[in-house]
Amino acid sequence: MSILDFTAVELGRQIKERQLSVREAVEASLEQIRALEPELNCYVTVDEEGALKRADMIQRQIDGGELTGPLAGVPVAVKDNMCTEGLLTTCSSRILSDFVPTYSAEAVRNLERAGAVILGKTNMDEFAMGSTTETSAYGVTRNPWNTGHVPGGSSGGSCAAVAADECFFALGSDTGGSIRQPSSFCGVTGIKPTYGTVSRYGLIAYGSSLDQIGPVAKDVTDCATVLEAIASHDGKDSTSLQRPDCDFTEALRDDVKGMRIGIPRDYLGEGLDLEVKSAVLKAAEVLKEKGAAVEEFDLSLAEYAIPAYYVIASAEASSNLSRFDGVKYGYRAPEYDGLHSMYKRSRSQGFGPEVKRRIMLGSFVLSSGYYDAYYLKALRTKALIKKAFDQAFQRYDVILGPAAPSTAPKLGESLSDPLKMYLGDIYTISVNLAGLPGMTVPCGRDKKGLPIGLQLIGDCFKEKNIIRAGYAYECSRSYERPELARRGGGAHE
C-alpha cells in the first residue's frame, strides 16, 4: 500500500505507531507534487525546505511524547488567502505578489500546534472571487479527474491537491460555497462550519460577515478531526465564538435511525442536471434505508439568495479591498504622477478583471442614493432567509441537496459568462447568508466520469448532525481516487 493511499487520520496513526516517519510522509507528498504540478497547478508556493525541516522537528516531538494528537506529522496544504509567517501569501493576486506576512492565521497556528506539516500555499480564484480557480494571477488549476475541466472555486487548489494526493488534507475558505462546490467537483469532502467557529484572524477578508475557514479531506473522519483541531475561541477575532462542545469526532457513527432529513423542492427543479439529481436522490435513499425519515418540503426565498449574496459580498469586498493601495505593502505601480495617480495605477494594474467587477459593483450598491435600494434591502433579505431556515430546522435535523447544479464545467466556459458562473452558487450561498454549517461528500460520478457532490446542511452549532449523516452515507461507498493521482509520484510503499 502506498503512503498516499492513507487518509490523514490513518497516516497519523501509522506515524504514531512508528510504521512510518514524518519525513517519509512529507517526501511522498513532495514527490507527488513534483510529478503532477506541471499538469495541475494546485500550488502557488511549495515550501520544500521548510516542510522537511519541520518534519524532522515534529518527529523529535512525537518521539519525545510531546505530540500525541491524530494530525501530528501529517502534511497539509493551506489556501493562499491565509497568512503564514515567513511564507509568501498572495491571494493569487498580482497586488500581493511579494507579500510575506510577519504572523500566521489562527487556524494555521492551531494546525501547527497539532503537529501538522505545511507543504505550501494553494492556488485559488483571486481574492476568493470566482467559482472555477480561473481568475488566479498564477494560472488556472485543473481538475485531477479531467484536466480539461475546472476544479471549482475559489478553494479549487486545495480541493484539487487533496484529490490528486498532493497533500493529505487542506484548509479552504468558504464565502458562498468556496469549500463545498470545489469539493463536489473534485470528489473530496469539505466542511464549512457555523460562522464564528474557526477564527478569521489572518484570513485575508473577502466578505467579512460570510467568510469561514474549513477543512478539505478524503473523508468525513478526516474533516471532523481537522475541524476539531482548528476550532477555537480567539480574542483577536471579534466574530469568534466561545463553543463548549467541539468534539466533532463523537458524531462519527454509522447510525441515522430517527434522524429527520428534508430535501427542498426548490433544489430539485429547473437548472439541475438530471445525473446530479439522480445521484443526490439515490444518496437520500441510502440514508432512508439506514433508518432516517426523508421527505421533500418547500424552502421559501431560495430564488432571492443569489442577488442578496452578491450585493452583500461585493459591498464588503469593496470596503475590505480598499486597503490595497500601493502604500504600505503589496504591488505599487512603477510609474505614477502624484498620490492619486499611484492609487489608481497600482489598483488598476494589481487587480484582475473579476475583482475589479466586484469592487465596482460593491461601490455602486454602497453609494449615495443606492444604499437603501440595494444594500439595506439585501440585508433584510438575508434576515428572511435565516428565518426560513430556522423554520425548516424546527422540522428537520439535516437539509439535503446538491452542492452544485452540474458537474465541473470545461475550462473557459464560465469566465465568458460571469452571470452563469454566479448562478452556479444557487445551492451553497444561502448557508453563508444564514451562518449555517454545510458539508459536501462525494455521491457518484456522471457519464463523463466527473464527481458529483451531496450537500448536507445543519442548523447553527449542529455540525454533529451533518457529520453523522455524512459518515453514515460514506459507510455505504468507498473513496475513489482519480487515475492521475494513482499514476503520480506515489511510488513509496
N, C-alpha and C positions, 0 to 999 in steps of 0.2 A: 504493500500500500504506500502510495506517495505521501510525503508530508503535506502536500497541497490538498489532499483528499479530506483532511481533518477539518471539522468546524473549529471555531475559535475556542470553545469550551473543551472540546476533545484534545486540541493541541495543548492547552493549558494543563490538562490532566497528564498528558504524556511528558511534558516538561517537569512537572512536579514529581512524577514517578521515576525521573531520571532515564526515561526511554529515549528522550531527545534533548539536545541542548538548545538554548535560546539562539545561539549563533547559527546552528543548523537551520532553524526555522526562518530566521531573517535572511540567510543566504539563499534558501529555496525561493522566498518571495522576490528577492532582488534578481535572481536568475530568471524568474518568470517575467518580471518587469522588463529586463533587458531583451528577452525574446519577443515580447508582444507589443511593447510600447511603440515601435515604428509603425505598427499597423493600427493600434487603438487610440493612442494619445490620451490615456486616462490621467496622467500626471502633468502638472506644471513644473513641479520641483521634486526630485528624488534625492534624499539626503543619505547616500550610501555610507559615507564615512561616519556620520553621526549615528546612524542606525546600528552599525557594527560595534561602535564604541559603547553605545548604550546597552547593546545585547550582552556584552561582557560584564558590564556593571550590574545589570539585572540578574545575571546568572550568579554572581557572587552573593547578591542579596537573597536569592532563592536558596542557595546552598547554606547560607548562614541563618536561615529561618526567619529573616526579616519580612519577606514577601511570601504570603501563603494563599493569596486570592486566586480566583479562577482565570483571571486575564494576565497573570504575571508571565512575562516573556512572549506574549502574543503580538505579532506585527500588525499595525493598524495604519490606515491612511486617513488624512484629515482634509476636509473640503477647504479650498483655498480662500475662504472668507472668514476663517477663524485664526486669530493671531497666534503665532508660535514664536516664542522668544528666540532671536538669533537666526530664524529661518524665514526666507522670503515669503511674503504674504501679499498676493496681487489682486485678489478678487477677479482673476482672469481679465484684468483691465490694463490698458497701457498707462493709465493715470497713476497706477500703483506698481509699475513695473520694477521699481527699485526700493520698495518699502520693506524694511526688515524691522519687525516690532521689537520693543525692549521688554515685552511681557507676553505671557500666554493667556489665552482664553481660559476661563474657569473649567469648562468641560474638558479641555485638553489637559489641564493640570490634574484634574480628577483621574483621567486615564493614566497619566504618568505616576500618580500616587498608587494606582492599582498595578503598576509594573508593565504596562503595555509599551511597545517599542514603535515609535513613529517612523514610518518609512519615507513619508513625503507628503506633499500637498496635491490634492486632486483638482483636475480641470472642472470648469463649471460655466454656466452662462454668465456673462459679465455682470457683476454685482447681483447675481442670482436672478437676473431679469430675463426669463426665457424658459421654454419648456423642452428644449432639444439639445442643449450644450453646443449650439452652433454659433452663439453670439460671443464666444470667448475670443480674446485678442491673441490667444495662443493656438488657434486652430481648433477644428471640430474634434470631438471624441466620437468614436464609432462603437456600435453595438457589437459585443462579442458573439452574439448569436448569428448576426449577419452584418458584415462591415459596410454594407450599402445602406444601412438603416441607422437612425439616431438612437442613442441610449436613453432619451428623455432628458428632463432637466428640472430645476437647474443643477441638481446634485448628480448629473449624469456621469461625471468622472468617478465619483465614489461608488456608484452602483455598478458601473462597468468594471471597475477594478476588482470589486468583490466577485462578480460573475466570472471574471477571467482569471481568478485565483492570483491576482497581483497583490492581494493583501487578505487577511483572514476576516477582518471586518473594517468598517469605515464610519466616520462621522459625516453626516449631511446636515443641511438646514432646510426647513420647510416653512415657506411663507404662504403658499397657496396650493401645496401638493408636491413640493420640490424634492421630498424624500419618497413619497408613496407612488407618484407617477413613474419616475425612472426605475424604481424597484419593480414595478409591474412590467415595464418594457425590457428589463434585463433579467427577469426571472429570479429575483432575490427577495428577501424580506426586509421591510423597513418600517420603523415606528416613528410617528410624530406624537410626542407626549402632550398632556394637558399643558396649556400655556402657563409658564412660570415654574414648571417642574425642573427644567435644566436652565442654569444661569445663562443669560445672554451677554455677560461681561466678556469682552474680547471678540464677540461676533460682530463683524462689520455690518452695520444695520442697512436693511432694505426698507421693510415696513415694520417699525418697532412694536406695534400692537399685534402683529401677526407672526413675526419670526419665532421659530423654535428649533433648537438643535435636537437631533435624534440619531439613533444608530441604524446602520445598514449591515446586514449579515446574511449568512447562508440559510439560517433557520430561526424559528421563534425563540428557541432556547438561548441562542447567542444574543439576540436582540434584547431579551428580558434581562440577561446577565449584564450586558453593556449599559442598559438603561439604569440598572441598579447602581452601577459604578459612577455614572455621570450626573445622576440626580442629586441635587444638594441645595440647601438654602445658602444664598450668597448675599451678604450685606452690600456688596458693590453693585448689585443689580436691584433697582427699586421694584421691579416686577417679579422678583424671585419669591417663591412661596415656601413656607415652612410646612413640609408634609411629614406627618409622623410615620406614615406607612409607605415605604418604598421597597418593600420586599417582593419585587415583581416575579421572581422565580418561584414563589409559592404557588402561583397560578398555573404552573406547567404540569397540568394533569389532563389525561385523556378522559374527560368527563364533562358533558354538557347537558346531562339529564335535568330537565326542568328549566333550562335557560330559554328565555323568550327572545326570539330574533325577528326583527322586522325588515322587510325589503320595500323601499319606497317605489311605488309605481312610476313616479316621475323619473326614476333612474333607469327604467327598462323601456322607455318609449323611443320616440324618433331620434335618430342620430347615433344610436348604439349599434355597433357591429354585431351581426347575428351570431358569429362564432364566439365573441366575448360574452354575449348574453347567455348562450348555451352553457359555456364553461362556468359562469357565475351561478346559474341556477342548478347545475349539477353539484357544485360545491355546497350550495344550500341544502340540497337533498341529502348529501353525506351527513351534514350536521343534524338534519331531521331524523335520519336513521339511527343516529347516536343518542337520540332522546330529547333534542331541542324542539321547542314549539316554534315553527316558522310560518309567517304569514305576510302577505303584502298589505301595504297601507298607503295613505296619501300624506306626503310630506309637503306642506304648502311652502310657497315662496322660493322654491328651488330656482325658478327662472330669473329671479332678481339677484341671485348671488354673484354672478359674473360682473354686471355693471357696478354693484356696490363694492365688490372687491377691488376692481381696477381703479375706481375713484379713490378709495381709501389708501390702497397700496402706493399708487402713483403720487398722491399728495404727501404721504410720509417719505417717499423716496426723494421727492424734490427738496424736501427740508433736510433730510439726512445727508444727501449728496452735495449740499451747498458748501460743506467743509473742504471739499476737494477743489482748491482754487489755485494751486501752484505756489502758495506762500510758505507753509510750514513743512510739508512733506509731499512726496509724490512727484508726478511729472510737472515740469514747468516748460512752457514754450521757449525755444531758443532765441526767438526774436520777437520783440514787442515794443510798443511805444507808450510808456506810462502804465500805471497800476490797472486801470480798467481794461486796457489792451492785453495785459498779462493774464487777467482772469479769463477774458473772452477766448484768447487763443489757446491757453492751457486746457480749458474745459472742452473747447471745440476739437482740439487735436487728441486729447486724452480719452474722452468718452466715445463709445461706439454708437451706431445708429439706434439700437433698441433702447439703450439707456437714455439717450437724448430724447427719444419719443416719449418715454415715461416721465422724464423730468418736465418736459413741456406740458404734457397732459396734467401732471400734478400741480404745476404752477398756475395753469389755467383754472382748475377747479378750486384753487385756494384764493384766486384773485378777487378783488372787489367787484361785487355785482353777481358773482357766480358761486361764492362760498355757500350761501344759503340754498341756492338752487341745486347744487351738486353735492358738496362735501357733507353738509349737515343732513341732507336727505339720505345719503349713503350710510351715515352713522345711525340714523333712525331705522333704516332697513336692516342693518347689522343687528340691532337690538331685537327686531321682529324675527329674524332668522334664529337667533339664540332662543327666543321664546318658543318657536315652532319645535326646535329640538328638545327643549325642556318638556314640552307636552308629549313628544314621542317617547322620551325616556321614562315617562310615568307608566308606559305600557310595555316597553321593551328594554332588555338588558344590553342588546347589541343591535346596531343597524348594519345591514349587509348590502353590498352593491359592487359594481365595477370600480376599478381605480381610474380607468380611462375609457373613452368611448371606442377606442380601437387599439390594435397592437402598434408597435413602433412604426412611424411613417418613414419613407425614404429620405435620405439626406437631401436638403434643398427644398423639399415640398412645403414645409411650414413657413420658412422665412419669407417666401414670396407672398404669403397671405397672413399678415400678423393677426387679423381678426379671427381667422380659423384656428391659429395657434392659441389665442386667448380662450376660445370656446372649448378647446380640449381640456380645460381645467374644470369643467362643469361639475364633476363628481367629487372634487377634492377641496375646493376653496371654501365651501360652507363650514368645514371642520375648523379652519383657521379663523373665520369670522366669529364663530361661536366659542373658540378657545378649547375645543374638544380634543381628546386623543383619537388617533386613527392609525391603522396598520394595513399594510399590503402583504399578502402572502401569495406565492405562485399557485395557480389553479389550472394549468394546462397550457397548450400551445395551439396556434391556429394552423391552417393548412400549409402556410409558408414556413412553419417551424418556429415562429416568433412567440415568446412567452405572453401569457395572459395573467393579470393580477386580480385577486379578490380583495376588496377593501372592507375592513371591519371598523366600525365607528362606535365609540363608547361615550358615556356621559362623563362630565368633568371628574377627574380623580378616579375613574373606573378603568384604568389601564388593565387591571387584572381580568376584567371581563373579556376584553378583546384578545388578550394573551391566551386566556383559557380556551376561547373559541378557535383562535388561530392554531394553537397547539393541537387541539383535538382534530381539526381538519387535516393538519400536516401529518398526523399519525397515519392517515389513510393513503399517503403517497410518499415517494422518495424524492430526494433532491436531485435535480438534473443539472449537469454542467454542460456548457457549450463545447462543441468539438474543438474549437480554437483553444480553450483552456487546457483540454486534455493533451493537445499536441505541443503545448508551450514549453516552458523551461523546467517542468516538474519532473526531472529525472531522478531526483533524490528519493531514495527508498528508506 
